[in-house]
Amino acid sequence: MSQSTKYEIIYIIRPDLNDDEKKELVERFDGILTDNGTTIEESADWGKRRLAYEINDYREGVYHLIHATANDSRGIDEFDRLARINRGILRHLITRVEE
């Protein structure tokens, strides 16, 4: 039996998206994870915060945090691939949580 791995994903959403666009983006990326066998334990909006440095002419972004568990990396890999090319996401970081 394979051991499940815990992940923490944080991503920064462009601050100029309206609430519906932001909600749609979060639902889409939550779905990418769950459709590929990843279990989401928490998907939380951290709100708008000032960035340490400017990214693509933005000085602030909307932070979103996900705690997830997966038996394999399919969902995590797909999330990573699509987050890199999505114009609504400024940056993302995926961390494996050691227990």
N, CA, C and O atoms as a Tinker XYZ file with bonds, in Angstrom:
   396  protein
     1  N      0.837000   -1.187000    0.000000    73     2
     2  CA     0.000000    0.000000    0.000000    64     1     3
     3  C      0.882000    1.250000    0.000000    63     2     4     5
     4  O      1.835000    1.337000    0.774000    81     3
     5  N      0.567000    2.208000   -0.859000    73     3     6
     6  CA     1.398000    3.403000   -0.950000    64     5     7
     7  C      1.052000    4.392000    0.155000    63     6     8     9
     8  O     -0.105000    4.526000    0.553000    81     7
     9  N      2.054000    5.061000    0.626000    73     7    10
    10  CA     1.898000    6.076000    1.670000    64     9    11
    11  C      1.420000    7.376000    1.035000    63    10    12    13
    12  O      1.957000    7.796000    0.010000    81    11
    13  N      0.423000    8.013000    1.626000    73    11    14
    14  CA    -0.020000    9.292000    1.068000    64    13    15
    15  C      0.918000   10.408000    1.541000    63    14    16    17
    16  O      1.481000   10.362000    2.634000    81    15
    17  N      1.056000   11.400000    0.677000    73    15    18
    18  CA     1.949000   12.516000    0.929000    64    17    19
    19  C      1.120000   13.777000    1.138000    63    18    20    21
    20  O      0.138000   14.003000    0.432000    81    19
    21  N      1.514000   14.593000    2.103000    73    19    22
    22  CA     0.819000   15.855000    2.367000    64    21    23
    23  C      1.537000   16.979000    1.624000    63    22    24    25
    24  O      2.766000   17.015000    1.550000    81    23
    25  N      0.747000   17.884000    1.081000    73    23    26
    26  CA     1.289000   19.027000    0.348000    64    25    27
    27  C      0.659000   20.317000    0.856000    63    26    28    29
    28  O     -0.477000   20.334000    1.328000    81    27
    29  N      1.420000   21.380000    0.746000    73    27    30
    30  CA     0.903000   22.715000    0.994000    64    29    31
    31  C      1.153000   23.498000   -0.284000    63    30    32    33
    32  O      2.282000   23.572000   -0.768000    81    31
    33  N      0.100000   24.075000   -0.823000    73    31    34
    34  CA     0.200000   24.852000   -2.061000    64    33    35
    35  C     -0.251000   26.267000   -1.749000    63    34    36    37
    36  O     -1.327000   26.473000   -1.187000    81    35
    37  N      0.558000   27.223000   -2.108000    73    35    38
    38  CA     0.141000   28.613000   -1.967000    64    37    39
    39  C      0.296000   29.269000   -3.326000    63    38    40    41
    40  O      1.317000   29.108000   -3.995000    81    39
    41  N     -0.722000   30.006000   -3.723000    73    39    42
    42  CA    -0.602000   30.716000   -4.992000    64    41    43
    43  C     -1.159000   32.120000   -4.872000    63    42    44    45
    44  O     -2.019000   32.401000   -4.037000    81    43
    45  N     -0.647000   33.002000   -5.731000    73    43    46
    46  CA    -1.022000   34.410000   -5.699000    64    45    47
    47  C     -1.817000   34.722000   -6.965000    63    46    48    49
    48  O     -1.340000   34.538000   -8.084000    81    47
    49  N     -3.035000   35.197000   -6.755000    73    47    50
    50  CA    -3.952000   35.510000   -7.849000    64    49    51
    51  C     -3.858000   37.003000   -8.162000    63    50    52    53
    52  O     -3.710000   37.832000   -7.264000    81    51
    53  N     -3.947000   37.328000   -9.459000    73    51    54
    54  CA    -3.927000   38.744000   -9.866000    64    53    55
    55  C     -4.991000   39.522000   -9.098000    63    54    56    57
    56  O     -6.130000   39.066000   -8.994000    81    55
    57  N     -4.637000   40.700000   -8.555000    73    55    58
    58  CA    -5.597000   41.453000   -7.749000    64    57    59
    59  C     -6.704000   42.126000   -8.562000    63    58    60    61
    60  O     -7.703000   42.557000   -7.987000    81    59
    61  N     -6.550000   42.226000   -9.888000    73    59    62
    62  CA    -7.564000   42.909000  -10.693000    64    61    63
    63  C     -8.657000   41.977000  -11.220000    63    62    64    65
    64  O     -9.501000   42.410000  -12.005000    81    63
    65  N     -8.658000   40.713000  -10.808000    73    63    66
    66  CA    -9.759000   39.822000  -11.182000    64    65    67
    67  C    -10.967000   40.164000  -10.310000    63    66    68    69
    68  O    -10.810000   40.457000   -9.125000    81    67
    69  N    -12.170000   40.129000  -10.889000    73    67    70
    70  CA   -13.349000   40.381000  -10.055000    64    69    71
    71  C    -13.665000   39.120000   -9.232000    63    70    72    73
    72  O    -13.060000   38.069000   -9.442000    81    71
    73  N    -14.606000   39.236000   -8.306000    73    71    74
    74  CA   -14.896000   38.129000   -7.393000    64    73    75
    75  C    -15.311000   36.854000   -8.118000    63    74    76    77
    76  O    -14.903000   35.759000   -7.732000    81    75
    77  N    -16.128000   36.993000   -9.178000    73    75    78
    78  CA   -16.564000   35.815000   -9.929000    64    77    79
    79  C    -15.392000   35.139000  -10.636000    63    78    80    81
    80  O    -15.289000   33.913000  -10.631000    81    79
    81  N    -14.512000   35.932000  -11.243000    73    79    82
    82  CA   -13.339000   35.373000  -11.933000    64    81    83
    83  C    -12.412000   34.673000  -10.939000    63    82    84    85
    84  O    -11.868000   33.608000  -11.227000    81    83
    85  N    -12.242000   35.280000   -9.778000    73    83    86
    86  CA   -11.377000   34.689000   -8.746000    64    85    87
    87  C    -11.975000   33.371000   -8.246000    63    86    88    89
    88  O    -11.266000   32.377000   -8.092000    81    87
    89  N    -13.296000   33.376000   -7.994000    73    87    90
    90  CA   -13.983000   32.171000   -7.519000    64    89    91
    91  C    -13.873000   31.052000   -8.557000    63    90    92    93
    92  O    -13.630000   29.896000   -8.210000    81    91
    93  N    -14.053000   31.401000   -9.824000    73    91    94
    94  CA   -13.958000   30.427000  -10.912000    64    93    95
    95  C    -12.542000   29.839000  -11.007000    63    94    96    97
    96  O    -12.379000   28.637000  -11.214000    81    95
    97  N    -11.530000   30.688000  -10.854000    73    95    98
    98  CA   -10.141000   30.233000  -10.917000    64    97    99
    99  C     -9.842000   29.272000   -9.760000    63    98   100   101
   100  O     -9.235000   28.222000   -9.970000    81    99
   101  N    -10.265000   29.625000   -8.541000    73    99   102
   102  CA   -10.038000   28.769000   -7.367000    64   101   103
   103  C    -10.746000   27.427000   -7.550000    63   102   104   105
   104  O    -10.165000   26.375000   -7.282000    81   103
   105  N    -12.007000   27.464000   -8.007000    73   103   106
   106  CA   -12.757000   26.219000   -8.226000    64   105   107
   107  C    -12.092000   25.358000   -9.294000    63   106   108   109
   108  O    -12.034000   24.134000   -9.169000    81   107
   109  N    -11.593000   26.001000  -10.342000    73   107   110
   110  CA   -10.935000   25.262000  -11.421000    64   109   111
   111  C     -9.682000   24.548000  -10.913000    63   110   112   113
   112  O     -9.464000   23.374000  -11.215000    81   111
   113  N     -8.865000   25.259000  -10.145000    73   111   114
   114  CA    -7.624000   24.654000   -9.663000    64   113   115
   115  C     -7.860000   23.650000   -8.542000    63   114   116   117
   116  O     -7.108000   22.683000   -8.420000    81   115
   117  N     -8.898000   23.857000   -7.712000    73   115   118
   118  CA    -9.281000   22.823000   -6.746000    64   117   119
   119  C     -9.708000   21.567000   -7.507000    63   118   120   121
   120  O     -9.366000   20.448000   -7.123000    81   119
   121  N    -10.464000   21.772000   -8.596000    73   119   122
   122  CA   -10.932000   20.653000   -9.417000    64   121   123
   123  C     -9.812000   19.902000  -10.098000    63   122   124   125
   124  O     -9.875000   18.680000  -10.226000    81   123
   125  N     -8.787000   20.612000  -10.537000    73   123   126
   126  CA    -7.631000   19.958000  -11.164000    64   125   127
   127  C     -7.011000   18.971000  -10.183000    63   126   128   129
   128  O     -6.632000   17.862000  -10.561000    81   127
   129  N     -6.913000   19.379000   -8.934000    73   127   130
   130  CA    -6.353000   18.490000   -7.911000    64   129   131
   131  C     -7.265000   17.282000   -7.663000    63   130   132   133
   132  O     -6.814000   16.138000   -7.725000    81   131
   133  N     -8.551000   17.541000   -7.381000    73   131   134
   134  CA    -9.454000   16.447000   -7.015000    64   133   135
   135  C     -9.719000   15.498000   -8.186000    63   134   136   137
   136  O     -9.876000   14.295000   -7.979000    81   135
   137  N     -9.771000   16.025000   -9.410000    73   135   138
   138  CA    -9.989000   15.176000  -10.586000    64   137   139
   139  C     -8.830000   14.214000  -10.822000    63   138   140   141
   140  O     -8.992000   13.193000  -11.491000    81   139
   141  N     -7.664000   14.538000  -10.273000    73   139   142
   142  CA    -6.487000   13.690000  -10.451000    64   141   143
   143  C     -6.122000   12.929000   -9.176000    63   142   144   145
   144  O     -4.970000   12.540000   -8.986000    81   143
   145  N     -7.116000   12.721000   -8.302000    73   143   146
   146  CA    -6.923000   11.853000   -7.139000    64   145   147
   147  C     -6.330000   12.500000   -5.900000    63   146   148   149
   148  O     -5.961000   11.796000   -4.960000    81   147
   149  N     -6.229000   13.813000   -5.875000    73   147   150
   150  CA    -5.701000   14.504000   -4.700000    64   149   151
   151  C     -6.864000   14.921000   -3.801000    63   150   152   153
   152  O     -7.881000   15.414000   -4.287000    81   151
   153  N     -6.713000   14.723000   -2.498000    73   151   154
   154  CA    -7.746000   15.109000   -1.538000    64   153   155
   155  C     -7.398000   16.469000   -0.956000    63   154   156   157
   156  O     -6.303000   16.667000   -0.429000    81   155
   157  N     -8.340000   17.408000   -1.054000    73   155   158
   158  CA    -8.128000   18.742000   -0.486000    64   157   159
   159  C     -8.683000   18.766000    0.931000    63   158   160   161
   160  O     -9.872000   18.529000    1.142000    81   159
   161  N     -7.816000   19.054000    1.906000    73   159   162
   162  CA    -8.251000   19.150000    3.293000    64   161   163
   163  C     -8.687000   20.570000    3.632000    63   162   164   165
   164  O     -9.568000   20.775000    4.466000    81   163
   165  N     -8.061000   21.550000    2.977000    73   163   166
   166  CA    -8.410000   22.944000    3.212000    64   165   167
   167  C     -8.072000   23.745000    1.963000    63   166   168   169
   168  O     -7.024000   23.535000    1.353000    81   167
   169  N     -8.954000   24.658000    1.584000    73   167   170
   170  CA    -8.709000   25.585000    0.488000    64   169   171
   171  C     -9.163000   26.945000    0.992000    63   170   172   173
   172  O    -10.358000   27.237000    1.019000    81   171
   173  N     -8.206000   27.777000    1.391000    73   171   174
   174  CA    -8.539000   29.006000    2.112000    64   173   175
   175  C     -8.014000   30.257000    1.413000    63   174   176   177
   176  O     -6.879000   30.300000    0.939000    81   175
   177  N     -8.866000   31.262000    1.366000    73   175   178
   178  CA    -8.485000   32.561000    0.821000    64   177   179
   179  C     -7.813000   33.365000    1.931000    63   178   180   181
   180  O     -8.402000   33.579000    2.991000    81   179
   181  N     -6.593000   33.804000    1.690000    73   179   182
   182  CA    -5.868000   34.620000    2.676000    64   181   183
   183  C     -6.045000   36.107000    2.418000    63   182   184   185
   184  O     -5.537000   36.934000    3.176000    81   183
   185  N     -6.747000   36.449000    1.373000    73   183   186
   186  CA    -7.023000   37.850000    1.087000    64   185   187
   187  C     -5.894000   38.557000    0.352000    63   186   188   189
   188  O     -4.862000   37.971000    0.023000    81   187
   189  N     -6.133000   39.841000    0.109000    73   187   190
   190  CA    -5.185000   40.647000   -0.663000    64   189   191
   191  C     -4.053000   41.131000    0.248000    63   190   192   193
   192  O     -4.294000   41.646000    1.339000    81   191
   193  N     -2.819000   40.955000   -0.222000    73   191   194
   194  CA    -1.650000   41.391000    0.546000    64   193   195
   195  C     -0.650000   42.064000   -0.374000    63   194   196   197
   196  O     -0.608000   41.805000   -1.577000    81   195
   197  N      0.140000   42.920000    0.211000    73   195   198
   198  CA     1.194000   43.600000   -0.531000    64   197   199
   199  C      2.315000   42.600000   -0.826000    63   198   200   201
   200  O      2.702000   41.821000    0.046000    81   199
   201  N      2.831000   42.625000   -2.046000    73   199   202
   202  CA     3.918000   41.738000   -2.437000    64   201   203
   203  C      5.260000   42.315000   -1.984000    63   202   204   205
   204  O      5.418000   43.532000   -1.887000    81   203
   205  N      6.216000   41.444000   -1.711000    73   203   206
   206  CA     7.555000   41.884000   -1.305000    64   205   207
   207  C      8.234000   42.622000   -2.452000    63   206   208   209
   208  O      9.019000   43.544000   -2.228000    81   207
   209  N      7.928000   42.216000   -3.682000    73   207   210
   210  CA     8.460000   42.889000   -4.868000    64   209   211
   211  C      7.405000   42.821000   -5.965000    63   210   212   213
   212  O      6.515000   41.971000   -5.934000    81   211
   213  N      7.513000   43.708000   -6.914000    73   211   214
   214  CA     6.538000   43.793000   -7.996000    64   213   215
   215  C      6.628000   42.565000   -8.900000    63   214   216   217
   216  O      7.723000   42.136000   -9.262000    81   215
   217  N      5.479000   42.002000   -9.263000    73   215   218
   218  CA     5.411000   40.878000  -10.192000    64   217   219
   219  C      4.495000   41.299000  -11.339000    63   218   220   221
   220  O      3.327000   41.614000  -11.110000    81   219
   221  N      5.002000   41.308000  -12.548000    73   219   222
   222  CA     4.209000   41.689000  -13.725000    64   221   223
   223  C      3.453000   43.007000  -13.519000    63   222   224   225
   224  O      2.279000   43.112000  -13.875000    81   223
   225  N      4.115000   43.994000  -12.953000    73   223   226
   226  CA     3.550000   45.319000  -12.680000    64   225   227
   227  C      2.495000   45.340000  -11.568000    63   226   228   229
   228  O      1.820000   46.354000  -11.392000    81   227
   229  N      2.338000   44.255000  -10.819000    73   227   230
   230  CA     1.412000   44.226000   -9.687000    64   229   231
   231  C      2.195000   44.400000   -8.394000    63   230   232   233
   232  O      3.255000   43.804000   -8.205000    81   231
   233  N      1.649000   45.233000   -7.503000    73   231   234
   234  CA     2.286000   45.464000   -6.201000    64   233   235
   235  C      1.598000   44.668000   -5.089000    63   234   236   237
   236  O      2.114000   44.568000   -3.976000    81   235
   237  N      0.412000   44.096000   -5.407000    73   235   238
   238  CA    -0.271000   43.257000   -4.431000    64   237   239
   239  C     -0.950000   42.101000   -5.153000    63   238   240   241
   240  O     -1.130000   42.124000   -6.371000    81   239
   241  N     -1.321000   41.095000   -4.377000    73   239   242
   242  CA    -1.970000   39.926000   -4.947000    64   241   243
   243  C     -2.885000   39.286000   -3.922000    63   242   244   245
   244  O     -2.796000   39.575000   -2.729000    81   243
   245  N     -3.766000   38.414000   -4.392000    73   243   246
   246  CA    -4.681000   37.688000   -3.517000    64   245   247
   247  C     -4.077000   36.306000   -3.270000    63   246   248   249
   248  O     -3.901000   35.511000   -4.193000    81   247
   249  N     -3.766000   36.044000   -2.005000    73   247   250
   250  CA    -3.125000   34.780000   -1.644000    64   249   251
   251  C     -4.175000   33.705000   -1.394000    63   250   252   253
   252  O     -5.227000   33.972000   -0.814000    81   251
   253  N     -3.875000   32.480000   -1.840000    73   251   254
   254  CA    -4.773000   31.346000   -1.608000    64   253   255
   255  C     -3.941000   30.150000   -1.160000    63   254   256   257
   256  O     -2.920000   29.834000   -1.770000    81   255
   257  N     -4.377000   29.491000   -0.098000    73   255   258
   258  CA    -3.641000   28.369000    0.484000    64   257   259
   259  C     -4.451000   27.081000    0.374000    63   258   260   261
   260  O     -5.656000   27.064000    0.624000    81   259
   261  N     -3.765000   26.000000   -0.007000    73   259   262
   262  CA    -4.409000   24.676000   -0.068000    64   261   263
   263  C     -3.566000   23.692000    0.719000    63   262   264   265
   264  O     -2.348000   23.634000    0.552000    81   263
   265  N     -4.221000   22.912000    1.586000    73   263   266
   266  CA    -3.584000   21.763000    2.221000    64   265   267
   267  C     -4.202000   20.536000    1.557000    63   266   268   269
   268  O     -5.424000   20.393000    1.514000    81   267
   269  N     -3.354000   19.657000    1.044000    73   267   270
   270  CA    -3.857000   18.505000    0.288000    64   269   271
   271  C     -3.069000   17.244000    0.613000    63   270   272   273
   272  O     -1.949000   17.303000    1.119000    81   271
   273  N     -3.676000   16.110000    0.312000    73   271   274
   274  CA    -3.038000   14.804000    0.496000    64   273   275
   275  C     -3.193000   14.019000   -0.806000    63   274   276   277
   276  O     -4.256000   14.026000   -1.427000    81   275
   277  N     -2.113000   13.342000   -1.210000    73   275   278
   278  CA    -2.167000   12.567000   -2.457000    64   277   279
   279  C     -1.372000   11.283000   -2.333000    63   278   280   281
   280  O     -0.343000   11.237000   -1.659000    81   279
   281  N     -1.864000   10.227000   -2.998000    73   279   282
   282  CA    -1.138000    8.957000   -3.037000    64   281   283
   283  C     -0.093000    8.949000   -4.144000    63   282   284   285
   284  O      0.886000    8.206000   -4.076000    81   283
   285  N     -0.303000    9.775000   -5.158000    73   283   286
   286  CA     0.697000    9.930000   -6.218000    64   285   287
   287  C      0.715000   11.403000   -6.616000    63   286   288   289
   288  O     -0.115000   12.180000   -6.146000    81   287
   289  N      1.638000   11.788000   -7.465000    73   287   290
   290  CA     1.830000   13.213000   -7.752000    64   289   291
   291  C      1.075000   13.705000   -8.981000    63   290   292   293
   292  O      1.307000   14.830000   -9.424000    81   291
   293  N      0.176000   12.894000   -9.548000    73   291   294
   294  CA    -0.546000   13.310000  -10.764000    64   293   295
   295  C     -1.227000   14.661000  -10.629000    63   294   296   297
   296  O     -1.024000   15.547000  -11.459000    81   295
   297  N     -2.043000   14.826000   -9.577000    73   295   298
   298  CA    -2.782000   16.066000   -9.378000    64   297   299
   299  C     -1.862000   17.243000   -9.121000    63   298   300   301
   300  O     -2.093000   18.342000   -9.624000    81   299
   301  N     -0.821000   17.012000   -8.339000    73   299   302
   302  CA     0.146000   18.067000   -8.012000    64   301   303
   303  C      0.893000   18.493000   -9.275000    63   302   304   305
   304  O      1.077000   19.685000   -9.522000    81   303
   305  N      1.318000   17.524000  -10.065000    73   303   306
   306  CA     2.048000   17.822000  -11.309000    64   305   307
   307  C      1.175000   18.602000  -12.292000    63   306   308   309
   308  O      1.641000   19.544000  -12.933000    81   307
   309  N     -0.096000   18.204000  -12.405000    73   307   310
   310  CA    -1.020000   18.881000  -13.322000    64   309   311
   311  C     -1.312000   20.300000  -12.833000    63   310   312   313
   312  O     -1.374000   21.234000  -13.633000    81   311
   313  N     -1.492000   20.460000  -11.513000    73   311   314
   314  CA    -1.688000   21.792000  -10.935000    64   313   315
   315  C     -0.488000   22.677000  -11.269000    63   314   316   317
   316  O     -0.651000   23.812000  -11.717000    81   315
   317  N      0.707000   22.154000  -11.050000    73   315   318
   318  CA     1.951000   22.894000  -11.308000    64   317   319
   319  C      2.031000   23.307000  -12.777000    63   318   320   321
   320  O      2.334000   24.459000  -13.086000    81   319
   321  N      1.761000   22.372000  -13.672000    73   319   322
   322  CA     1.849000   22.642000  -15.112000    64   321   323
   323  C      0.875000   23.747000  -15.527000    63   322   324   325
   324  O      1.253000   24.675000  -16.241000    81   323
   325  N     -0.380000   23.645000  -15.077000    73   323   326
   326  CA    -1.404000   24.612000  -15.487000    64   325   327
   327  C     -1.250000   25.966000  -14.777000    63   326   328   329
   328  O     -1.592000   27.002000  -15.347000    81   327
   329  N     -0.743000   25.963000  -13.551000    73   327   330
   330  CA    -0.542000   27.229000  -12.824000    64   329   331
   331  C      0.550000   28.065000  -13.495000    63   330   332   333
   332  O      0.504000   29.295000  -13.459000    81   331
   333  N      1.527000   27.400000  -14.102000    73   331   334
   334  CA     2.611000   28.111000  -14.789000    64   333   335
   335  C      2.110000   28.894000  -16.000000    63   334   336   337
   336  O      2.656000   29.946000  -16.333000    81   335
   337  N      1.066000   28.378000  -16.660000    73   335   338
   338  CA     0.599000   29.013000  -17.897000    64   337   339
   339  C     -0.685000   29.822000  -17.719000    63   338   340   341
   340  O     -1.158000   30.444000  -18.670000    81   339
   341  N     -1.256000   29.821000  -16.508000    73   339   342
   342  CA    -2.498000   30.554000  -16.272000    64   341   343
   343  C     -2.196000   32.021000  -15.996000    63   342   344   345
   344  O     -1.414000   32.341000  -15.101000    81   343
   345  N     -2.813000   32.903000  -16.759000    73   343   346
   346  CA    -2.549000   34.340000  -16.623000    64   345   347
   347  C     -3.088000   34.924000  -15.316000    63   346   348   349
   348  O     -2.645000   35.987000  -14.881000    81   347
   349  N     -4.035000   34.238000  -14.694000    73   347   350
   350  CA    -4.620000   34.723000  -13.441000    64   349   351
   351  C     -3.753000   34.471000  -12.218000    63   350   352   353
   352  O     -3.957000   35.088000  -11.173000    81   351
   353  N     -2.782000   33.564000  -12.343000    73   351   354
   354  CA    -1.904000   33.235000  -11.222000    64   353   355
   355  C     -0.533000   33.874000  -11.448000    63   354   356   357
   356  O      0.141000   33.606000  -12.443000    81   355
   357  N     -0.138000   34.733000  -10.492000    73   355   358
   358  CA     1.150000   35.418000  -10.611000    64   357   359
   359  C      2.313000   34.511000  -10.206000    63   358   360   361
   360  O      3.334000   34.462000  -10.891000    81   359
   361  N      2.155000   33.798000   -9.095000    73   359   362
   362  CA     3.189000   32.882000   -8.599000    64   361   363
   363  C      2.513000   31.745000   -7.855000    63   362   364   365
   364  O      1.401000   31.898000   -7.348000    81   363
   365  N      3.192000   30.600000   -7.791000    73   363   366
   366  CA     2.697000   29.505000   -6.957000    64   365   367
   367  C      3.880000   28.745000   -6.378000    63   366   368   369
   368  O      4.971000   28.736000   -6.947000    81   367
   369  N      3.645000   28.115000   -5.249000    73   367   370
   370  CA     4.676000   27.334000   -4.577000    64   369   371
   371  C      4.025000   26.070000   -4.031000    63   370   372   373
   372  O      3.017000   26.131000   -3.328000    81   371
   373  N      4.612000   24.929000   -4.363000    73   371   374
   374  CA     4.108000   23.645000   -3.872000    64   373   375
   375  C      5.177000   23.057000   -2.961000    63   374   376   377
   376  O      6.324000   22.879000   -3.369000    81   375
   377  N      4.792000   22.758000   -1.729000    73   375   378
   378  CA     5.726000   22.224000   -0.747000    64   377   379
   379  C      5.217000   20.890000   -0.238000    63   378   380   381
   380  O      4.039000   20.741000    0.087000    81   379
   381  N      6.116000   19.925000   -0.171000    73   379   382
   382  CA     5.780000   18.638000    0.434000    64   381   383
   383  C      5.955000   18.771000    1.937000    63   382   384   385
   384  O      7.007000   19.210000    2.400000    81   383
   385  N      4.952000   18.403000    2.697000    73   383   386
   386  CA     4.997000   18.543000    4.157000    64   385   387
   387  C      5.505000   17.234000    4.764000    63   386   388   389
   388  O      4.901000   16.175000    4.592000    81   387
   389  N      6.616000   17.333000    5.468000    73   387   390
   390  CA     7.179000   16.154000    6.141000    64   389   391
   391  C      6.446000   15.956000    7.476000    63   390   392   393
   392  O      6.109000   16.921000    8.162000    81   391
   393  N      6.209000   14.698000    7.825000    73   391   394
   394  CA     5.511000   14.440000    9.107000    64   393   395
   395  C      6.466000   13.917000   10.138000    63   394   396
   396  O      6.064000   13.645000   11.269000    81   395
